[in-house]
Amino acid sequence: MPFPTLRKSALTLCAAGVALHLYTAFFKADGGLGAISFLIGLVLWSCTAYAISAVLAWSRHAVWGLGAAAACLAADVFMHYTVFVAPKGSTAALGLLVMPFWNLVAIGPVGALLFWLAHSIFGRQRGAEAD
């Protein structure tokens, strides 16, 4: 059974998102062993959107999983940049706590919807050209 490209792409983006959060928690965070339980909780909280995207990728709606994973990864990479590369203030790190919430309620669903719309439009155009 062939492995569809959309599913493979979505799962690859999910793995990249999880890897980014693992890197952030275990290589960029301070606190040592005293903060390990907090960091594990942060990783689990941060990876929830990618778990939902992976479930969508395994379902009939792989394009939804791809859209959600791509949008969440883009937002997480931007947040990583604003916290670790170019922080604007002392409270920049709070974005790491808030971003998973926004990934779940806004960024992931909007990305899924946009990818689904694009897939629908380009699918219709491809079908019209074949006729």
Order of alpha helices (4+ residues) and beta strands (2+ residues): alpha-alpha-alpha-alpha-alpha-alpha
